[in-house]
């Protein structure tokens, strides 16, 4: 069957799906499950015969939205918060996984730009970090503790101040996405270039490993969370720029709802990073190498698993269930 004929044949049914998604047509859980099965069949057919078509993108989006609606209407005594992190967010991350790829690609490129700029322009680090910070860090390096800045202030004071600041940076990365994604790009660019130049500065001073042991104890979760928040910002921007078959307003509503959930999911990781920076990082200089390395690897493994691996596990599990219905 030609694609145009396939679309004409199923157009009315798909419009019914859209009405169900937006709540304009009342459906009970069993009817929604029926629609979901039909949608999965149509999606499977489209993936087989029109793999590079926009129809596949459209149907995949509708299928994920219908599943979420089914899950919400069938939920009874399960914990809402557990449900949010266990099912909703992973499915959304899977659905928007290409934006995660874009965010990571941009991260590595811009961090590299920051490092190269610091290498070839001796004044670049001072321009980005400021003379006071650079001079203070140079003094700390001379004293044998390049991470001494993390030991200033009380544990609780540092934890609260750092966490609030990181949440604010993450919020900017996300909410600035409303400016067609350009605001998100700009905030993320600044932070990544700063990170690249900051890290190269320590390399140039011959204390790279000491800086890694300190910075990345909390940085694994903190920086990864910013990448996820940037992903959410790009999703928000794309919902305005590329409405697909939806009206621009409906596309924005869907994009905001889904991206905001992804953004909220970073809070536990950002708060955990603030705790580590306030209570643990300050002691990195006195830690044995194996302990600091273990903390870095375990925190990176936890957040990487949740956003890079677990979404595929959940999607596969849900798809298997739908096929067996």
HUFENFEN-V99089 format. One record per residue. N is the residue number from 1. RES is the residue in three letters. SS is DSSP state (a for helix, b for strand, c for the rest). PHI is phi in whole degrees, -180 to 180 (* if undefined). OMEGA is omega in degrees with one decimal (none if undefined). Layout:
n:N res:RES ss:SS phi:PHI omega:OMEGA
n:N res:RES ss:SS phi:PHI omega:OMEGA
//
This chain:
n:1 res:UNK ss:c phi:* omega:177.3
n:2 res:UNK ss:c phi:-70 omega:-174.6
n:3 res:UNK ss:a phi:-59 omega:-178.3
n:4 res:UNK ss:a phi:-62 omega:178.2
n:5 res:UNK ss:a phi:-69 omega:177.9
n:6 res:UNK ss:a phi:-61 omega:180.0
n:7 res:UNK ss:a phi:-66 omega:-179.7
n:8 res:UNK ss:a phi:-62 omega:-177.2
n:9 res:UNK ss:a phi:-67 omega:-173.4
n:10 res:UNK ss:a phi:-113 omega:-174.5
n:11 res:UNK ss:a phi:-55 omega:-177.7
n:12 res:UNK ss:a phi:-62 omega:179.9
n:13 res:UNK ss:a phi:-66 omega:-179.6
n:14 res:UNK ss:a phi:-67 omega:176.4
n:15 res:UNK ss:a phi:-63 omega:176.5
n:16 res:UNK ss:a phi:-64 omega:177.1
n:17 res:UNK ss:a phi:-61 omega:-178.6
n:18 res:UNK ss:a phi:-62 omega:178.4
n:19 res:UNK ss:a phi:-62 omega:178.4
n:20 res:UNK ss:a phi:-67 omega:-179.2
n:21 res:UNK ss:a phi:-65 omega:-176.5
n:22 res:UNK ss:c phi:-85 omega:176.7
n:23 res:UNK ss:c phi:76 omega:-179.9
n:24 res:UNK ss:c phi:-85 omega:176.4
n:25 res:UNK ss:c phi:-132 omega:-177.3
n:26 res:UNK ss:c phi:-76 omega:179.1
n:27 res:UNK ss:c phi:-132 omega:174.7
n:28 res:UNK ss:c phi:-83 omega:-176.3
n:29 res:UNK ss:a phi:-56 omega:-179.4
n:30 res:UNK ss:a phi:-67 omega:178.2
n:31 res:UNK ss:a phi:-65 omega:178.1
n:32 res:UNK ss:a phi:-64 omega:178.1
n:33 res:UNK ss:a phi:-62 omega:176.5
n:34 res:UNK ss:a phi:-62 omega:178.9
n:35 res:UNK ss:a phi:-62 omega:-178.6
n:36 res:UNK ss:a phi:-64 omega:178.5
n:37 res:UNK ss:a phi:-63 omega:178.7
n:38 res:UNK ss:a phi:-62 omega:179.8
n:39 res:UNK ss:a phi:-63 omega:179.0
n:40 res:UNK ss:a phi:-64 omega:177.2
n:41 res:UNK ss:a phi:-66 omega:179.1
n:42 res:UNK ss:a phi:-64 omega:179.7
n:43 res:UNK ss:a phi:-64 omega:179.1
n:44 res:UNK ss:a phi:-61 omega:179.2
n:45 res:UNK ss:a phi:-64 omega:-178.7
n:46 res:UNK ss:a phi:-65 omega:179.0
n:47 res:UNK ss:a phi:-65 omega:-179.3
n:48 res:UNK ss:a phi:-77 omega:-172.2
n:49 res:UNK ss:a phi:-103 omega:179.1
n:50 res:UNK ss:c phi:-135 omega:-170.5
n:51 res:UNK ss:c phi:-58 omega:-177.0
n:52 res:UNK ss:c phi:-103 omega:-176.1
n:53 res:UNK ss:c phi:-84 omega:174.9
n:54 res:UNK ss:a phi:-69 omega:178.2
n:55 res:UNK ss:a phi:-61 omega:179.4
n:56 res:UNK ss:a phi:-64 omega:179.2
n:57 res:UNK ss:a phi:-61 omega:-178.8
n:58 res:UNK ss:a phi:-63 omega:-178.0
n:59 res:UNK ss:a phi:-68 omega:178.4
n:60 res:UNK ss:a phi:-62 omega:178.9
n:61 res:UNK ss:a phi:-66 omega:179.5
n:62 res:UNK ss:a phi:-62 omega:-178.8
n:63 res:UNK ss:a phi:-61 omega:-179.1
n:64 res:UNK ss:a phi:-67 omega:179.6
n:65 res:UNK ss:a phi:-68 omega:179.1
n:66 res:UNK ss:a phi:-65 omega:179.2
n:67 res:UNK ss:a phi:-60 omega:179.8
n:68 res:UNK ss:a phi:-60 omega:179.8
n:69 res:UNK ss:a phi:-67 omega:177.2
n:70 res:UNK ss:a phi:-61 omega:-174.9
n:71 res:UNK ss:a phi:-64 omega:-180.0
n:72 res:UNK ss:a phi:-68 omega:-177.1
n:73 res:UNK ss:a phi:-74 omega:-179.3
n:74 res:UNK ss:a phi:-89 omega:-176.6
n:75 res:UNK ss:c phi:-66 omega:-178.8
n:76 res:UNK ss:c phi:-122 omega:-172.4
n:77 res:UNK ss:c phi:-102 omega:-179.8
n:78 res:UNK ss:c phi:-74 omega:178.2
n:79 res:UNK ss:c phi:-67 omega:-175.3
n:80 res:UNK ss:a phi:-63 omega:-178.1
n:81 res:UNK ss:a phi:-68 omega:177.9
n:82 res:UNK ss:a phi:-60 omega:179.5
n:83 res:UNK ss:a phi:-59 omega:-179.0
n:84 res:UNK ss:a phi:-60 omega:-177.2
n:85 res:UNK ss:a phi:-79 omega:-175.4
n:86 res:UNK ss:a phi:-81 omega:-173.9
n:87 res:UNK ss:a phi:-122 omega:-171.4
n:88 res:UNK ss:a phi:-61 omega:-176.6
n:89 res:UNK ss:a phi:-63 omega:178.2
n:90 res:UNK ss:a phi:-57 omega:178.9
n:91 res:UNK ss:a phi:-66 omega:178.3
n:92 res:UNK ss:a phi:-69 omega:178.2
n:93 res:UNK ss:a phi:-61 omega:177.6
n:94 res:UNK ss:a phi:-64 omega:-178.5
n:95 res:UNK ss:a phi:-61 omega:-176.2
n:96 res:UNK ss:c phi:-105 omega:-173.4
n:97 res:UNK ss:a phi:-60 omega:-179.3
n:98 res:UNK ss:a phi:-67 omega:177.5
n:99 res:UNK ss:a phi:-70 omega:175.2
n:100 res:UNK ss:a phi:-67 omega:176.3
n:101 res:UNK ss:a phi:-63 omega:179.0
n:102 res:UNK ss:a phi:-60 omega:-177.5
n:103 res:UNK ss:a phi:-65 omega:179.8
n:104 res:UNK ss:a phi:-68 omega:177.7
n:105 res:UNK ss:a phi:-61 omega:178.4
n:106 res:UNK ss:a phi:-64 omega:179.3
n:107 res:UNK ss:a phi:-60 omega:-176.6
n:108 res:UNK ss:a phi:-67 omega:179.6
n:109 res:UNK ss:a phi:-66 omega:-175.6
n:110 res:UNK ss:a phi:-73 omega:173.7
n:111 res:UNK ss:a phi:-64 omega:176.4
n:112 res:UNK ss:a phi:-62 omega:177.8
n:113 res:UNK ss:a phi:-62 omega:179.1
n:114 res:UNK ss:a phi:-62 omega:179.9
n:115 res:UNK ss:a phi:-67 omega:179.2
n:116 res:UNK ss:a phi:-65 omega:179.0
n:117 res:UNK ss:a phi:-64 omega:178.9
n:118 res:UNK ss:a phi:-67 omega:-178.9
n:119 res:UNK ss:a phi:-71 omega:-173.2
n:120 res:UNK ss:a phi:-97 omega:176.7
n:121 res:UNK ss:c phi:-131 omega:-173.1
n:122 res:UNK ss:c phi:-67 omega:-179.5
n:123 res:UNK ss:c phi:-94 omega:-173.8
n:124 res:UNK ss:a phi:-65 omega:-178.2
n:125 res:UNK ss:a phi:-63 omega:178.6
n:126 res:UNK ss:a phi:-66 omega:178.4
n:127 res:UNK ss:a phi:-65 omega:-176.8
n:128 res:UNK ss:a phi:-81 omega:-173.1
n:129 res:UNK ss:a phi:-97 omega:-179.0
n:130 res:UNK ss:c phi:94 omega:-177.6
n:131 res:UNK ss:a phi:-62 omega:-176.6
n:132 res:UNK ss:a phi:-60 omega:-178.2
n:133 res:UNK ss:a phi:-67 omega:-179.2
n:134 res:UNK ss:a phi:-64 omega:-179.9
n:135 res:UNK ss:a phi:-63 omega:178.7
n:136 res:UNK ss:a phi:-63 omega:-178.9
n:137 res:UNK ss:a phi:-67 omega:177.1
n:138 res:UNK ss:a phi:-62 omega:177.5
n:139 res:UNK ss:a phi:-65 omega:179.2
n:140 res:UNK ss:a phi:-65 omega:178.2
n:141 res:UNK ss:a phi:-64 omega:178.7
n:142 res:UNK ss:a phi:-62 omega:-179.7
n:143 res:UNK ss:c phi:-83 omega:176.8
n:144 res:UNK ss:c phi:92 omega:179.7
n:145 res:UNK ss:c phi:-135 omega:-177.2
n:146 res:UNK ss:c phi:-63 omega:-179.0
n:147 res:UNK ss:c phi:-100 omega:-176.3
n:148 res:UNK ss:a phi:-61 omega:-178.8
n:149 res:UNK ss:a phi:-59 omega:-179.2
n:150 res:UNK ss:a phi:-78 omega:-179.9
n:151 res:UNK ss:a phi:-95 omega:-179.5
n:152 res:UNK ss:c phi:-78 omega:179.3
n:153 res:UNK ss:c phi:80 omega:-180.0
n:154 res:UNK ss:c phi:-79 omega:179.0
n:155 res:UNK ss:a phi:-61 omega:-176.7
n:156 res:UNK ss:a phi:-68 omega:179.0
n:157 res:UNK ss:a phi:-63 omega:178.6
n:158 res:UNK ss:a phi:-65 omega:-179.6
n:159 res:UNK ss:a phi:-58 omega:-177.9
n:160 res:UNK ss:a phi:-67 omega:-178.9
n:161 res:UNK ss:a phi:-62 omega:-179.2
n:162 res:UNK ss:a phi:-66 omega:-178.7
n:163 res:UNK ss:a phi:-63 omega:178.4
n:164 res:UNK ss:a phi:-60 omega:179.4
n:165 res:UNK ss:a phi:-63 omega:-179.4
n:166 res:UNK ss:a phi:-67 omega:176.3
n:167 res:UNK ss:a phi:-65 omega:179.0
n:168 res:UNK ss:a phi:-67 omega:178.0
n:169 res:UNK ss:a phi:-63 omega:178.5
n:170 res:UNK ss:a phi:-63 omega:179.0
n:171 res:UNK ss:a phi:-64 omega:177.2
n:172 res:UNK ss:a phi:-65 omega:178.8
n:173 res:UNK ss:a phi:-58 omega:-178.2
n:174 res:UNK ss:a phi:-81 omega:-171.0
n:175 res:UNK ss:a phi:-67 omega:177.1
n:176 res:UNK ss:a phi:-69 omega:175.6
n:177 res:UNK ss:a phi:-64 omega:-179.3
n:178 res:UNK ss:a phi:-65 omega:175.8
n:179 res:UNK ss:c phi:-88 omega:177.6
n:180 res:UNK ss:c phi:58 omega:178.2
n:181 res:UNK ss:c phi:84 omega:-176.4
n:182 res:UNK ss:a phi:-68 omega:178.6
n:183 res:UNK ss:a phi:-62 omega:177.7
n:184 res:UNK ss:a phi:-61 omega:179.6
n:185 res:UNK ss:a phi:-57 omega:-176.7
n:186 res:UNK ss:a phi:-66 omega:-179.9
n:187 res:UNK ss:a phi:-64 omega:-179.0
n:188 res:UNK ss:a phi:-65 omega:178.5
n:189 res:UNK ss:a phi:-58 omega:-179.6
n:190 res:UNK ss:a phi:-60 omega:-177.4
n:191 res:UNK ss:a phi:-68 omega:-179.1
n:192 res:UNK ss:a phi:-72 omega:177.1
n:193 res:UNK ss:a phi:-64 omega:176.6
n:194 res:UNK ss:a phi:-61 omega:179.9
n:195 res:UNK ss:a phi:-62 omega:-179.0
n:196 res:UNK ss:a phi:-63 omega:-179.7
n:197 res:UNK ss:a phi:-69 omega:178.9
n:198 res:UNK ss:a phi:-61 omega:-177.9
n:199 res:UNK ss:a phi:-70 omega:178.4
n:200 res:UNK ss:a phi:-68 omega:178.7
n:201 res:UNK ss:a phi:-56 omega:178.9
n:202 res:UNK ss:a phi:-69 omega:176.6
n:203 res:UNK ss:a phi:-62 omega:-179.2
n:204 res:UNK ss:a phi:-64 omega:-179.2
n:205 res:UNK ss:c phi:-87 omega:176.7
n:206 res:UNK ss:c phi:79 omega:179.7
n:207 res:UNK ss:c phi:-126 omega:-175.7
n:208 res:UNK ss:a phi:-60 omega:-176.5
n:209 res:UNK ss:a phi:-66 omega:177.3
n:210 res:UNK ss:a phi:-62 omega:179.9
n:211 res:UNK ss:a phi:-69 omega:178.5
n:212 res:UNK ss:a phi:-63 omega:-179.6
n:213 res:UNK ss:a phi:-61 omega:179.9
n:214 res:UNK ss:a phi:-89 omega:-173.8
n:215 res:UNK ss:a phi:-60 omega:-170.6
n:216 res:UNK ss:a phi:-86 omega:170.9
n:217 res:UNK ss:a phi:-61 omega:176.3
n:218 res:UNK ss:a phi:-100 omega:-173.9
n:219 res:UNK ss:a phi:-68 omega:-179.2
n:220 res:UNK ss:a phi:-57 omega:179.4
n:221 res:UNK ss:a phi:-79 omega:-176.6
n:222 res:UNK ss:a phi:-62 omega:-177.5
n:223 res:UNK ss:a phi:-71 omega:178.6
n:224 res:UNK ss:a phi:-61 omega:179.3
n:225 res:UNK ss:a phi:-63 omega:178.6
n:226 res:UNK ss:a phi:-66 omega:176.6
n:227 res:UNK ss:a phi:-63 omega:179.1
n:228 res:UNK ss:a phi:-66 omega:178.2
n:229 res:UNK ss:a phi:-64 omega:175.5
n:230 res:UNK ss:a phi:-67 omega:175.2
n:231 res:UNK ss:a phi:-56 omega:179.0
n:232 res:UNK ss:a phi:-62 omega:177.9
n:233 res:UNK ss:a phi:-64 omega:177.2
n:234 res:UNK ss:a phi:-66 omega:177.9
n:235 res:UNK ss:a phi:-63 omega:179.3
n:236 res:UNK ss:a phi:-62 omega:179.4
n:237 res:UNK ss:a phi:-64 omega:-178.9
n:238 res:UNK ss:a phi:-66 omega:179.8
n:239 res:UNK ss:a phi:-65 omega:177.8
n:240 res:UNK ss:a phi:-86 omega:-176.1
n:241 res:UNK ss:a phi:-76 omega:-173.3
n:242 res:UNK ss:c phi:-127 omega:-176.8
n:243 res:UNK ss:c phi:-74 omega:-179.0
n:244 res:UNK ss:c phi:58 omega:-177.8
n:245 res:UNK ss:c phi:-89 omega:-179.7
n:246 res:UNK ss:c phi:-87 omega:170.2
n:247 res:UNK ss:c phi:-67 omega:-177.4
n:248 res:UNK ss:a phi:-61 omega:-179.9
n:249 res:UNK ss:a phi:-67 omega:179.0
n:250 res:UNK ss:a phi:-65 omega:177.3
n:251 res:UNK ss:a phi:-63 omega:179.0
n:252 res:UNK ss:a phi:-65 omega:179.1
n:253 res:UNK ss:a phi:-60 omega:179.5
n:254 res:UNK ss:a phi:-65 omega:-178.6
n:255 res:UNK ss:a phi:-62 omega:-179.8
n:256 res:UNK ss:a phi:-67 omega:-178.8
n:257 res:UNK ss:a phi:-60 omega:-176.5
n:258 res:UNK ss:a phi:-72 omega:-178.6
n:259 res:UNK ss:a phi:-69 omega:179.6
n:260 res:UNK ss:a phi:-65 omega:177.4
n:261 res:UNK ss:a phi:-65 omega:178.0
n:262 res:UNK ss:a phi:-64 omega:178.0
n:263 res:UNK ss:a phi:-60 omega:180.0
n:264 res:UNK ss:a phi:-61 omega:-177.3
n:265 res:UNK ss:c phi:-65 omega:-179.3
n:266 res:UNK ss:c phi:-82 omega:-174.7
n:267 res:UNK ss:a phi:-56 omega:-179.9
n:268 res:UNK ss:a phi:-60 omega:-179.6
n:269 res:UNK ss:a phi:-73 omega:178.6
n:270 res:UNK ss:a phi:-65 omega:178.3
n:271 res:UNK ss:a phi:-66 omega:177.3
n:272 res:UNK ss:a phi:-63 omega:178.1
n:273 res:UNK ss:a phi:-63 omega:177.9
n:274 res:UNK ss:a phi:-63 omega:177.8
n:275 res:UNK ss:a phi:-63 omega:-179.9
n:276 res:UNK ss:a phi:-62 omega:-178.7
n:277 res:UNK ss:a phi:-69 omega:-178.1
n:278 res:UNK ss:a phi:-77 omega:-172.4
n:279 res:UNK ss:a phi:-113 omega:-172.2
n:280 res:UNK ss:c phi:-113 omega:-174.1
n:281 res:UNK ss:a phi:-56 omega:-177.8
n:282 res:UNK ss:a phi:-60 omega:-179.6
n:283 res:UNK ss:a phi:-103 omega:-175.8
n:284 res:UNK ss:a phi:-61 omega:-177.6
n:285 res:UNK ss:a phi:-66 omega:-178.5
n:286 res:UNK ss:a phi:-97 omega:-178.7
n:287 res:UNK ss:c phi:-77 omega:169.7
n:288 res:UNK ss:c phi:-67 omega:-177.3
n:289 res:UNK ss:a phi:-55 omega:-175.2
n:290 res:UNK ss:a phi:-65 omega:-177.8
n:291 res:UNK ss:a phi:-72 omega:179.0
n:292 res:UNK ss:a phi:-64 omega:178.4
n:293 res:UNK ss:a phi:-64 omega:179.5
n:294 res:UNK ss:a phi:-63 omega:-179.9
n:295 res:UNK ss:a phi:-61 omega:179.9
n:296 res:UNK ss:a phi:-62 omega:-176.6
n:297 res:UNK ss:a phi:-68 omega:-177.3
n:298 res:UNK ss:a phi:-71 omega:178.2
n:299 res:UNK ss:a phi:-68 omega:178.1
n:300 res:UNK ss:a phi:-65 omega:-179.8
n:301 res:UNK ss:a phi:-65 omega:-178.0
n:302 res:UNK ss:a phi:-63 omega:-176.3
n:303 res:UNK ss:a phi:-72 omega:177.3
n:304 res:UNK ss:a phi:-66 omega:178.9
n:305 res:UNK ss:a phi:-61 omega:-174.7
n:306 res:UNK ss:a phi:-65 omega:-175.1
n:307 res:UNK ss:a phi:-98 omega:-174.8
n:308 res:UNK ss:a phi:-108 omega:-175.8
n:309 res:UNK ss:a phi:-116 omega:-175.9
n:310 res:UNK ss:a phi:-57 omega:178.2
n:311 res:UNK ss:a phi:-57 omega:178.7
n:312 res:UNK ss:a phi:-70 omega:178.4
n:313 res:UNK ss:a phi:-65 omega:-179.8
n:314 res:UNK ss:a phi:-65 omega:-179.6
n:315 res:UNK ss:a phi:-62 omega:-179.9
n:316 res:UNK ss:a phi:-64 omega:-179.9
n:317 res:UNK ss:a phi:-64 omega:-178.9
n:318 res:UNK ss:a phi:-67 omega:179.6
n:319 res:UNK ss:a phi:-63 omega:179.3
n:320 res:UNK ss:a phi:-63 omega:179.5
n:321 res:UNK ss:a phi:-64 omega:-177.7
n:322 res:UNK ss:a phi:-66 omega:179.5
n:323 res:UNK ss:a phi:-68 omega:-177.9
n:324 res:UNK ss:a phi:-84 omega:179.2
n:325 res:UNK ss:c phi:-66 omega:none
//
